Amino acid sequence: MKVAIITSGFLPVIDGVTVSGLHRLQKLSDWGHQVKLFCPDYSALASVYPNWQDYTGHILPNVEVINLPSSAFMGLDFERNVNWRARKHLRDTLETFQPDLIHVDEPERLSVGLWQIPGIQYAQRAGIPCLGFFRTNFLEYAEDYFDWPPRAIAYLKHCFTLLLRRVYNAYDRTLVTSPITKNKIINLGINNVHYANLVGFDADTFSPHLRQANYFAHTYDLPQVDRQVKLVFVGRLTPDKGWGFTFKALQVLFNTVNPDQVAVLIAGDGSMRAEIGQQLSQLTPHVHLLGRVAPEQVPTLLANSDIHVTASEKEARGLTVLEAFASGIPVIAPRAGGVVENIVEGWNGYLYTPQSTEDFAHKLQQLIENPRLRQHMGERAQASLDQYSWDNTIQTLVSLWQDAIYQRQPAPLQPRRPLVTLAKPATDAQS
C-alpha cells in the first residue's frame, strides 16, 4: 500500500503525536508499505534542535520524510506549522507518488497554515480516500494561550468550532483514540467520527527492569535524588499542561510532606521553563529541570522514578500514562480527558478531582509515604497493556485504511442475465 501522511509535527519535536508518529513509520516500513510523510521544516530551529536532519529524507526503508515550508506556530520558539507556500510542493509530490490513501494528523492546525483543507483536493481528483485524525482538542486550550475577556474567548471558540466542522466533515472519516473525545466532537457537529484504539507504546522498551542503583548520581550527577521519592513530569512545559494548578497543588502538598523527602523531576522544555523553575524553587530546593530527554532515554528515566504526575485535564489519551504503567510506576492525574480510560482509581494510580489542590495533595501524599502501595499499584499497572502494543494499534490503523480504500472501489459489474423470449399465445387466426 502507498500511503501519504500529512502531519502537523514530527521529530525532533518530542511529544505524544511525534513519538507515536515515528513508531507508526517504523511498523509501516517493517511491513513493506511505501510511505511519504509531509511535516514542517525545522531547519529554522537548528539552534533548538541541532539533530533535526536526522529525521528528514529516507529515514527508513520505503519511508521518506519531506519537510514543507513552515512558519512559527502561535509564537512558540520550538514549534513550526506548515504554511501556504507548501501547497505546490505538496501537490506536485502527491501527483508523482500517486498514493492509495491520504492520512492527515491534526488537519485543523494544518489548514490554518495552508489556507485550505490538507489533502482533500488531490484525493478528490484522484478518487482516493482521505482520512483525518483528531489528535488535540485545541478548543480547550483557548484560555491557556489567550488572555482575552470571556466574551472574546467564547467568540474564538465559536469560530474554531465552525472551522472544525468544515475541516473534519470534508474527510471520509475522522479517527479518534478515545470514546470521550468521540462524544465531544460529535457534539461539535462532526458527523463522520470513528473510534479505534490507535494509541500504543513500545512494550519491549519500557520495563521496571531498567531500574538501576544510583541512576541519578551516574546520569545527572544528582546522588541525593537516588535516596528520595521521585515525582516525574514528562511533557511540554506549556500552559495547557496544567502548570498553574501544579504550583498551587504542590504548595498544599509540601505543607504536610517534608520537601527533603521528595525530588521533583521535570523532563521536557517549553515556553514556561523559566517560570516553572522559579515557582517550584520557592516550594522546594529539590526541583530538577532535566530539559529535553531523548526518546530512547525516557524508558530508563521512568523506571528509575517512583510516581508519574500529570496535571493536564485535556489529554486525548495520554501516552506517558501507558509508558509509566509499563515502567512499573503508578500515575496520579485529574479525573478529566482521556486518561480516565486507563487509570483505575486506587488500583494502578489515583484520579483527583480537577482543580482540587486538597484532593491532589491527599492522594499524592499517600503514594509518597507508602512504598508498598506504590509497588503494588505499579505491578497491577503492567497487567492490562497488551492491547496497546504498536503491532496491534498500527495493524488496526492499516485495517482502517484498507477498508477505506475498499469502500472507494467501484462496485463490480453484475453478470447480465440471459434474455428470455416468451412465446406469444396463439390467436384464433393463427390456429
Secondary structure, DSSP 8 states (H G I E B T S, - for coil): -EEEEE-S--TTS-SHHHHHHHHHHHHHHHTT-EEEEEEE--GGGTTT-TTGGGGSEEEETTEEEEEE-EEEETTEEEEEEE-GGGHHHHHHHHHHH--SEEEEESHHHHHHHHTS-TTHHHHHHHT--EEEE----GGGGHHHH----HHHHHHHHHHHHHHHHHHHTTSSEEEES-HHHHHHHHHTT---EEE-----B-TTT--GGG--TTHHHHHHS-GGGGGSEEEEEES--SGGG-HHHHHHHHHHHTTTS-GGGEEEEEE---TTHHHHHHHHHTT-S-EEEEE---GGGHHHHHHT-SEEE---S--SS-HHHHHHHHTT--EEEES-GGGGGT--BTTTEEEE-TT-HHHHHHHHHHHHH-HHHHHHHHHHHGGG-GGGBHHHHHHHHHHHHHHHHHHHS------------------TTT-
